[in-house]
Amino acid sequence: MTDIAFAPACKLASMIRSKKIGALELLDHYIARTEKYNSKLNAIIATDFDTARKRAKEADRAIARGKSWGPFHGVPMTIKEAFDVAGMPTTWGVPEFKTNIAKTDAVAVQRWKAAGAIIFGKTNVPAWLADGQSFNAIYGVTNNPWDVTRTPGGSSGGSSAAVAAGLTGIETGSDIASSIRNPSHICGVFGHKPTYGLCPPRGHALRDQLAPDDINVIGALARSAGDLEPALNVLAGPDEIEAGVKIILPPSQRTALKDFRVGIVISDDVSEVDQEIQDRLQTLADFLSRSKVKISDKARPEIDMKSVQRIFTTLLRSTTSHRQTDTQFADSLKAAQALDPNDQSPQAQGLRAITLRHRDWLAANEERHKMRWRWHEFFQSYDLLLAPSFPVAALPHTTVPTAERVYVVNGRKRHHSDQIFWAGYVGAAYLPATAAPIGFTRSGLPVGVQIVGPHFGDRTTIHFARLLEKQFQSFVPPPGYD
């Protein structure tokens, strides 16, 4: 039964439909693995085994009657703590919300259940989903299954750790600043950040917020690229308030690797990438070249990288500014007004962004929209752009506040805020990106790439990831979880 824990979710569903395994039997297998391994990972931080077992029995009875609930019938899964699951806590790792129990399911949860999945637990996050590691004062630290002294990433770090360690069939995370792509890269799994607005996030919020945040998306994490498109089919589509809207995602226009026209960016001075990760990206580029892919390390949108960093910081921090209380906002505004106009430090830029006037937001949005057109022009000549997901591999755990935190890349210290540049390069423009594993560092830590496509080019980026999975690098289970 060990190997089945690492099987793709679609294969698990197929086995249940063909009665090779029962839904309850499979659920109990994942529960047993959770009880055995989760204590050293702390990936799954809330469970409801009784409800899950009841639903699994119903799933088995449905199969016995020849009925299927959907493409993920009977597949056990966990979901990021930030999503509402009726009867379970939604805290975002914030002590103020420690006793908050969801009364209804998030739209994503409703859709997973309608597709037949069986949700048995929730996975850990950083407080406010605002860190590249997954730690909070309620649930504690989540460890990386490849090295428990290191982070599994964030904010969907519990999600990636659970998928990588074979504790769940599939996962759903969210991504505003690499929160799907970062942990996928760090834990060696696949993840998809959909085109902005494609998957409704209602129920992924605190304080009964209904309006979706700018840039933020929800999407799946899995052990196989083959699970990502069926998962996208589950999650995508307008919310109830958008009745009358129909989104049809075009299929990939390319079939084989040799058909693709691809640009690749390996590093940039704005966010320098560790040499070992650059080496893996170059190995991928060399493989694609040998596979007759039209690939260029010069092709990229005509966008100034420093402008990307500035605009993304402005839009990201202004988007999350609503998390401040009135008192906190008043203090932030006073501090921002006292800044030296020449102060362009990360702290100063962030302070200006969380107190941004709407007029200034409109100006930033206009710059963003011009960048979107530069991306559109790029995709007239190229199908995809490959880029780093993150500048470094899994980092050691730290308790240093993010405002004071640094990381080391190629022997040089960089400010913590530089890490999310590669997220903003893509996310600020609302583009889809599929994260795929591409190998390991010399010390055995996973490395990933993000495969960037045009607006609503989700099926193309996922298809390319499937080709890489088959011909270059597939998921590898971490040692010690068999």
VEXDREN-2710 file (C-alpha; in Angstrom, 1 decimal):
% VEXDREN-2710
k/r/px/py/pz
1/MET/0.0/0.0/0.0
2/THR/3.0/2.4/0.4
3/ASP/3.4/3.2/-3.3
4/ILE/-0.3/4.1/-3.6
5/ALA/0.2/7.0/-1.2
6/PHE/2.4/8.7/-3.8
7/ALA/0.1/7.9/-6.7
8/PRO/-1.4/10.8/-8.7
9/ALA/-4.9/11.7/-7.6
10/CYS/-6.4/10.8/-10.9
11/LYS/-5.0/7.3/-10.6
12/LEU/-6.4/7.0/-7.2
13/ALA/-9.9/8.0/-8.5
14/SER/-9.5/5.5/-11.3
15/MET/-8.7/2.7/-8.9
16/ILE/-11.7/3.5/-6.8
17/ARG/-14.0/3.6/-9.8
18/SER/-12.7/0.2/-11.0
19/LYS/-13.0/-1.2/-7.4
20/LYS/-9.3/-2.0/-7.1
21/ILE/-9.5/-0.1/-3.8
22/GLY/-12.3/1.3/-1.7
23/ALA/-12.7/4.9/-0.8
24/LEU/-12.8/4.1/2.9
25/GLU/-9.7/1.8/2.6
26/LEU/-7.8/4.6/0.9
27/LEU/-8.9/7.2/3.4
28/ASP/-7.8/5.0/6.3
29/HIS/-4.4/4.5/4.6
30/TYR/-3.9/8.3/4.4
31/ILE/-5.1/8.7/8.0
32/ALA/-2.6/6.1/9.1
33/ARG/0.2/7.8/7.3
34/THR/-0.9/11.1/8.8
35/GLU/-0.8/9.6/12.3
36/LYS/2.6/8.1/11.6
37/TYR/4.4/10.9/9.9
38/ASN/2.7/14.2/10.6
39/SER/4.2/14.6/14.0
40/LYS/7.6/15.4/12.5
41/LEU/6.2/17.6/9.8
42/ASN/3.2/19.4/11.4
43/ALA/1.8/19.8/7.9
44/ILE/-1.8/18.8/8.8
45/ILE/-3.0/20.9/11.7
46/ALA/-6.8/20.2/11.9
47/THR/-8.7/17.0/11.0
48/ASP/-12.2/15.7/10.8
49/PHE/-11.8/11.9/10.4
50/ASP/-15.3/11.0/11.4
51/THR/-17.0/13.1/8.8
52/ALA/-14.5/12.0/6.2
53/ARG/-15.1/8.3/7.0
54/LYS/-18.8/8.7/6.8
55/ARG/-18.5/10.3/3.3
56/ALA/-16.0/7.6/2.2
57/LYS/-18.6/4.9/3.1
58/GLU/-21.1/6.8/1.0
59/ALA/-18.6/7.0/-1.8
60/ASP/-18.2/3.2/-1.7
61/ARG/-21.9/2.6/-1.7
62/ALA/-22.3/5.0/-4.7
63/ILE/-19.7/2.9/-6.6
64/ALA/-21.5/-0.3/-5.7
65/ARG/-24.6/1.2/-7.4
66/GLY/-22.6/2.2/-10.4
67/LYS/-22.7/5.9/-9.6
68/SER/-19.7/8.3/-9.8
69/TRP/-19.7/11.7/-8.1
70/GLY/-17.1/13.2/-10.4
71/PRO/-13.5/13.0/-11.5
72/PHE/-12.1/12.8/-8.0
73/HIS/-14.7/10.4/-6.6
74/GLY/-13.4/9.0/-3.2
75/VAL/-10.0/10.7/-3.3
76/PRO/-8.9/11.8/0.2
77/MET/-7.6/15.3/0.3
78/THR/-6.5/18.1/2.6
79/ILE/-6.9/21.8/2.0
80/LYS/-5.1/25.0/3.0
81/GLU/-6.2/26.3/6.4
82/ALA/-7.2/29.6/4.8
83/PHE/-10.2/28.0/3.0
84/ASP/-13.5/27.7/4.9
85/VAL/-14.6/24.1/5.5
86/ALA/-17.9/24.0/7.5
87/GLY/-17.3/22.9/11.1
88/MET/-13.5/23.4/10.9
89/PRO/-11.3/26.3/12.0
90/THR/-10.3/29.1/9.6
91/THR/-7.7/31.2/11.5
92/TRP/-5.1/32.2/8.9
93/GLY/-2.7/31.5/11.8
94/VAL/-3.8/34.7/13.5
95/PRO/-4.4/34.3/17.3
96/GLU/-7.3/36.8/17.1
97/PHE/-9.2/34.3/15.0
98/LYS/-8.2/31.2/17.0
99/THR/-11.8/30.3/17.8
100/ASN/-13.2/31.0/14.4
101/ILE/-15.1/28.0/13.1
102/ALA/-16.4/28.2/9.5
103/LYS/-20.2/27.8/9.1
104/THR/-20.2/27.2/5.3
105/ASP/-17.8/25.8/2.7
106/ALA/-15.7/28.0/0.5
107/VAL/-16.6/27.8/-3.2
108/ALA/-13.5/25.8/-3.9
109/VAL/-14.5/23.3/-1.2
110/GLN/-18.0/23.1/-2.6
111/ARG/-16.6/22.3/-6.0
112/TRP/-14.1/19.7/-4.7
113/LYS/-16.9/17.9/-2.8
114/ALA/-19.1/18.0/-6.0
115/ALA/-16.2/16.4/-7.8
116/GLY/-16.2/13.6/-5.3
117/ALA/-13.2/14.5/-3.2
118/ILE/-13.2/13.7/0.5
119/ILE/-11.7/16.4/2.7
120/PHE/-10.3/15.0/5.9
121/GLY/-8.0/17.8/7.1
122/LYS/-6.5/21.3/6.8
123/THR/-2.9/22.3/6.3
124/ASN/-0.7/24.9/8.0
125/VAL/0.1/28.5/6.9
126/PRO/2.1/31.5/8.1
127/ALA/0.2/34.2/10.0
128/TRP/-1.9/36.2/7.5
129/LEU/-0.4/34.0/4.8
130/ALA/2.4/36.5/4.7
131/ASP/5.6/34.6/4.8
132/GLY/7.7/32.3/2.7
133/GLN/7.8/29.8/5.5
134/SER/4.8/28.2/7.4
135/PHE/4.8/29.2/11.0
136/ASN/2.2/30.7/13.3
137/ALA/1.5/31.2/17.0
138/ILE/-1.6/28.9/16.9
139/TYR/-0.2/25.8/15.2
140/GLY/3.5/26.2/15.3
141/VAL/6.2/25.4/12.6
142/THR/5.7/23.1/9.6
143/ASN/8.8/21.3/8.4
144/ASN/10.1/20.3/5.0
145/PRO/9.9/16.5/4.4
146/TRP/13.2/16.7/2.5
147/ASP/15.0/18.3/5.6
148/VAL/13.0/19.0/8.7
149/THR/15.4/21.8/9.7
150/ARG/14.2/23.7/6.7
151/THR/10.9/25.4/5.6
152/PRO/8.5/23.8/3.2
153/GLY/7.8/27.3/1.9
154/GLY/4.7/29.4/2.2
155/SER/2.1/30.4/2.4
156/SER/0.9/27.0/1.1
157/GLY/3.7/25.3/3.0
158/GLY/1.5/22.8/4.9
159/SER/-0.1/21.9/1.5
160/SER/3.2/21.2/-0.2
161/ALA/4.7/19.2/2.7
162/ALA/1.5/17.0/2.9
163/VAL/1.6/16.3/-0.9
164/ALA/5.3/15.6/-1.0
165/ALA/5.2/13.3/2.0
166/GLY/2.2/11.3/0.7
167/LEU/-0.2/12.4/3.4
168/THR/-2.9/13.5/1.1
169/GLY/-4.2/12.8/-2.4
170/ILE/-4.1/16.4/-3.7
171/GLU/-4.3/19.9/-2.3
172/THR/-5.6/23.4/-2.9
173/GLY/-3.5/26.5/-2.1
174/SER/-3.5/30.1/-2.9
175/ASP/-0.9/32.4/-4.5
176/ILE/-0.5/36.2/-4.3
177/ALA/3.3/36.3/-4.0
178/SER/4.4/32.8/-5.0
179/SER/2.4/30.9/-2.3
180/ILE/1.8/28.0/-4.7
181/ARG/4.9/28.3/-6.8
182/ASN/7.4/28.8/-3.9
183/PRO/6.3/25.7/-1.8
184/SER/6.0/23.6/-5.0
185/HIS/9.6/24.5/-5.9
186/ILE/10.8/23.9/-2.3
187/CYS/9.1/20.5/-1.8
188/GLY/9.5/19.1/-5.3
189/VAL/5.8/19.0/-6.3
190/PHE/3.7/20.4/-9.1
191/GLY/1.5/23.4/-8.7
192/HIS/-0.6/25.7/-10.8
193/LYS/-1.2/29.4/-10.3
194/PRO/-4.2/30.1/-12.6
195/THR/-4.9/33.2/-14.6
196/TYR/-6.3/35.8/-12.2
197/GLY/-10.0/35.7/-11.8
198/LEU/-10.4/32.2/-13.3
199/CYS/-11.1/30.4/-10.0
200/PRO/-13.4/32.2/-7.5
201/PRO/-11.8/32.6/-4.1
202/ARG/-15.0/33.3/-2.1
203/GLY/-14.6/31.6/1.3
204/HIS/-10.8/32.2/1.3
205/ALA/-10.9/35.2/3.5
206/LEU/-11.4/36.5/7.1
207/ARG/-13.9/38.9/8.5
208/ASP/-16.5/37.8/6.0
209/GLN/-14.7/39.5/3.1
210/LEU/-16.5/38.9/-0.2
211/ALA/-14.5/41.1/-2.7
212/PRO/-11.5/39.2/-4.2
213/ASP/-8.1/40.6/-3.6
214/ASP/-6.0/42.0/-6.4
215/ILE/-3.4/39.5/-7.8
216/ASN/-4.5/36.6/-5.5
217/VAL/-5.5/33.3/-7.0
218/ILE/-6.3/29.8/-5.8
219/GLY/-5.0/26.6/-7.4
220/ALA/-4.0/23.0/-6.9
221/LEU/-0.8/21.3/-5.8
222/ALA/-0.2/17.7/-6.8
223/ARG/2.4/15.0/-7.3
224/SER/1.7/14.8/-11.0
225/ALA/1.2/17.5/-13.7
226/GLY/-1.6/15.2/-14.9
227/ASP/-3.7/16.1/-11.9
228/LEU/-3.5/19.8/-12.5
229/GLU/-5.8/20.2/-15.5
230/PRO/-8.6/18.1/-14.0
231/ALA/-8.2/20.1/-10.7
232/LEU/-8.4/23.3/-12.7
233/ASN/-11.6/22.1/-14.4
234/VAL/-13.0/21.6/-10.9
235/LEU/-12.0/25.0/-9.5
236/ALA/-12.5/27.2/-12.6
237/GLY/-15.6/29.0/-13.6
238/PRO/-17.5/32.1/-12.5
239/ASP/-19.0/32.5/-9.1
240/GLU/-22.8/32.8/-8.7
241/ILE/-22.8/36.6/-8.8
242/GLU/-21.3/36.3/-12.4
243/ALA/-24.2/34.3/-13.9
244/GLY/-24.1/34.6/-17.6
245/VAL/-20.3/34.6/-17.9
246/LYS/-18.7/31.5/-19.5
247/ILE/-15.0/31.0/-19.7
248/ILE/-13.6/28.6/-22.3
249/LEU/-9.9/28.0/-21.8
250/PRO/-8.2/27.2/-25.2
251/PRO/-6.3/23.9/-25.4
252/SER/-2.6/23.9/-26.0
253/GLN/-1.8/24.6/-29.7
254/ARG/1.4/22.7/-29.3
255/THR/1.6/18.9/-28.8
256/ALA/5.2/17.8/-28.6
257/LEU/8.1/19.6/-27.0
258/LYS/9.7/20.3/-30.4
259/ASP/6.6/22.3/-31.3
260/PHE/7.1/24.9/-28.6
261/ARG/8.7/28.3/-28.9
262/VAL/10.1/29.2/-25.5
263/GLY/12.1/31.9/-23.8
264/ILE/14.0/31.3/-20.6
265/VAL/15.2/33.7/-17.9
266/ILE/17.8/32.2/-15.5
267/SER/18.6/35.1/-13.2
268/ASP/18.4/38.9/-12.9
269/ASP/20.2/41.5/-10.9
270/VAL/17.0/42.6/-9.3
271/SER/16.6/39.2/-7.7
272/GLU/19.8/37.2/-8.2
273/VAL/19.2/33.4/-8.4
274/ASP/21.4/30.9/-6.5
275/GLN/24.0/29.3/-8.8
276/GLU/22.8/25.8/-8.1
277/ILE/19.3/26.7/-9.3
278/GLN/20.7/28.5/-12.3
279/ASP/22.6/25.3/-13.1
280/ARG/19.4/23.3/-13.0
281/LEU/17.6/25.8/-15.2
282/GLN/20.5/25.7/-17.7
283/THR/20.4/21.9/-17.7
284/LEU/16.7/22.2/-18.5
285/ALA/17.4/24.7/-21.3
286/ASP/20.1/22.4/-22.7
287/PHE/17.7/19.4/-22.6
288/LEU/15.0/21.5/-24.4
289/SER/17.5/22.5/-27.1
290/ARG/18.4/18.9/-27.7
291/SER/14.7/18.1/-27.9
292/LYS/14.4/20.6/-30.8
293/VAL/12.5/23.2/-28.8
294/LYS/13.0/26.7/-30.2
295/ILE/14.5/28.2/-27.0
296/SER/16.1/31.6/-26.4
297/ASP/17.7/33.0/-23.2
298/LYS/17.4/36.5/-24.7
299/ALA/13.7/36.4/-25.4
300/ARG/11.5/38.1/-22.8
301/PRO/8.9/40.9/-22.6
302/GLU/10.3/44.4/-23.0
303/ILE/9.7/45.3/-19.4
304/ASP/12.2/47.0/-17.0
305/MET/12.8/44.6/-14.2
306/LYS/13.2/47.3/-11.5
307/SER/9.8/48.7/-12.6
308/VAL/8.3/45.3/-12.1
309/GLN/9.6/45.1/-8.6
310/ARG/8.4/48.6/-7.8
311/ILE/4.9/48.1/-9.2
312/PHE/4.5/44.6/-7.7
313/THR/5.5/45.9/-4.3
314/THR/3.0/48.8/-4.6
315/LEU/0.1/46.6/-5.7
316/LEU/0.8/43.8/-3.3
317/ARG/1.2/45.8/-0.2
318/SER/-1.8/48.1/-1.0
319/THR/-3.9/45.0/-1.7
320/THR/-3.2/43.6/1.8
321/SER/-3.5/47.0/3.5
322/HIS/-7.0/46.2/4.6
323/ARG/-5.7/43.9/7.2
324/GLN/-4.7/46.9/9.3
325/THR/-7.1/48.1/12.0
326/ASP/-8.1/51.8/11.9
327/THR/-5.5/52.5/14.6
328/GLN/-2.8/50.6/12.8
329/PHE/-3.6/52.5/9.5
330/ALA/-3.4/55.9/11.3
331/ASP/0.0/55.0/12.7
332/SER/1.2/53.8/9.3
333/LEU/0.0/56.9/7.6
334/LYS/1.8/59.1/10.1
335/ALA/5.0/57.1/9.6
336/ALA/4.7/57.3/5.8
337/GLN/4.2/61.0/5.9
338/ALA/7.4/61.4/7.9
339/LEU/9.5/59.4/5.4
340/ASP/12.4/61.1/3.6
341/PRO/11.2/61.3/-0.1
342/ASN/14.6/59.8/-1.1
343/ASP/14.2/56.8/1.1
344/GLN/13.6/53.9/-1.3
345/SER/14.3/51.1/1.2
346/PRO/12.0/48.0/1.2
347/GLN/10.5/49.2/4.5
348/ALA/9.8/52.6/3.1
349/GLN/8.3/51.3/-0.1
350/GLY/6.1/49.0/1.9
351/LEU/4.9/51.7/4.2
352/ARG/4.0/54.0/1.3
353/ALA/2.1/51.1/-0.4
354/ILE/-0.1/50.2/2.7
355/THR/-1.2/53.9/2.9
356/LEU/-1.5/54.5/-0.8
357/ARG/-4.0/57.1/-2.1
358/HIS/-6.5/55.7/-4.7
359/ARG/-5.2/58.2/-7.2
360/ASP/-1.7/56.7/-6.8
361/TRP/-3.1/53.1/-7.0
362/LEU/-4.7/54.0/-10.4
363/ALA/-1.3/55.3/-11.6
364/ALA/0.3/52.0/-10.6
365/ASN/-2.4/50.0/-12.2
366/GLU/-1.9/51.9/-15.4
367/GLU/1.8/50.9/-15.4
368/ARG/0.7/47.3/-14.7
369/HIS/-1.6/47.4/-17.6
370/LYS/1.1/48.6/-19.9
371/MET/3.3/45.7/-18.7
372/ARG/0.4/43.3/-19.5
373/TRP/0.5/44.5/-23.1
374/ARG/4.2/44.0/-23.2
375/TRP/3.6/40.4/-22.1
376/HIS/0.9/40.1/-24.8
377/GLU/3.3/41.2/-27.5
378/PHE/5.9/38.7/-26.3
379/PHE/3.4/35.9/-26.6
380/GLN/2.8/36.7/-30.2
381/SER/6.3/35.3/-30.9
382/TYR/6.7/32.8/-28.1
383/ASP/4.4/30.2/-26.5
384/LEU/5.9/30.3/-23.0
385/LEU/8.5/31.9/-20.8
386/LEU/10.4/29.7/-18.3
387/ALA/11.7/31.5/-15.1
388/PRO/12.8/30.7/-11.6
389/SER/10.1/30.1/-9.1
390/PHE/12.3/31.3/-6.3
391/PRO/15.9/32.5/-6.0
392/VAL/17.0/29.8/-3.5
393/ALA/16.2/26.3/-2.4
394/ALA/14.6/25.5/1.0
395/LEU/15.9/27.8/3.7
396/PRO/16.5/27.0/7.3
397/HIS/13.7/27.9/9.8
398/THR/14.0/31.4/11.2
399/THR/12.2/33.5/13.8
400/VAL/13.7/36.8/12.5
401/PRO/10.9/39.2/11.6
402/THR/10.5/39.6/7.8
403/ALA/11.3/43.3/7.9
404/GLU/14.8/42.4/9.3
405/ARG/15.3/39.2/7.5
406/VAL/18.0/38.5/4.9
407/TYR/19.0/35.5/2.9
408/VAL/22.3/34.6/1.2
409/VAL/22.6/33.9/-2.5
410/ASN/25.9/33.2/-4.1
411/GLY/27.7/34.5/-1.0
412/ARG/25.9/37.8/-0.9
413/LYS/23.2/39.0/1.5
414/ARG/19.9/40.0/0.0
415/HIS/16.9/41.6/1.7
416/HIS/14.0/39.2/2.3
417/SER/11.7/41.2/0.1
418/ASP/13.8/40.4/-3.0
419/GLN/12.7/36.8/-2.9
420/ILE/9.2/37.5/-4.2
421/PHE/10.4/39.3/-7.3
422/TRP/9.9/36.2/-9.5
423/ALA/6.4/35.9/-8.2
424/GLY/5.5/39.5/-9.1
425/TYR/7.2/39.2/-12.5
426/VAL/4.3/37.0/-13.4
427/GLY/1.6/37.6/-10.9
428/ALA/1.3/41.3/-11.2
429/ALA/0.4/40.8/-14.8
430/TYR/-2.3/38.2/-13.9
431/LEU/-0.7/35.5/-15.9
432/PRO/-0.9/31.7/-15.3
433/ALA/2.2/29.8/-14.3
434/THR/2.7/26.1/-13.6
435/ALA/5.4/25.1/-11.2
436/ALA/7.3/21.9/-12.0
437/PRO/10.2/20.1/-10.4
438/ILE/13.4/20.1/-12.5
439/GLY/15.9/18.3/-10.2
440/PHE/17.9/18.8/-7.0
441/THR/20.7/20.8/-5.5
442/ARG/24.0/19.0/-4.6
443/SER/22.7/18.6/-1.1
444/GLY/19.5/16.9/-2.3
445/LEU/17.0/19.8/-2.0
446/PRO/14.3/20.1/-4.7
447/VAL/14.5/22.8/-7.4
448/GLY/11.5/23.9/-9.6
449/VAL/10.8/26.1/-12.6
450/GLN/7.7/28.2/-13.3
451/ILE/6.2/27.8/-16.8
452/VAL/4.6/31.1/-17.7
453/GLY/1.9/31.4/-20.4
454/PRO/-0.4/34.1/-21.8
455/HIS/-3.6/35.2/-20.2
456/PHE/-5.9/32.2/-20.1
457/GLY/-3.1/30.0/-21.4
458/ASP/-3.4/27.7/-18.4
459/ARG/-3.9/24.5/-20.4
460/THR/-0.7/25.3/-22.4
461/THR/1.5/25.8/-19.3
462/ILE/0.1/22.6/-17.7
463/HIS/0.6/20.6/-20.9
464/PHE/4.2/21.7/-21.1
465/ALA/4.6/20.6/-17.5
466/ARG/3.2/17.2/-18.4
467/LEU/5.8/16.8/-21.2
468/LEU/8.6/17.7/-18.8
469/GLU/7.2/15.2/-16.3
470/LYS/7.4/12.5/-18.9
471/GLN/10.6/13.3/-20.5
472/PHE/12.8/15.3/-18.0
473/GLN/11.8/15.2/-14.4
474/SER/8.9/13.6/-12.5
475/PHE/8.0/13.8/-8.8
476/VAL/10.4/12.0/-6.5
477/PRO/9.1/11.0/-3.0
478/PRO/11.3/12.3/-0.2
479/PRO/13.2/9.5/1.7
480/GLY/11.9/8.2/5.0
481/TYR/8.2/8.3/4.2
482/ASP/7.7/4.7/2.8
END
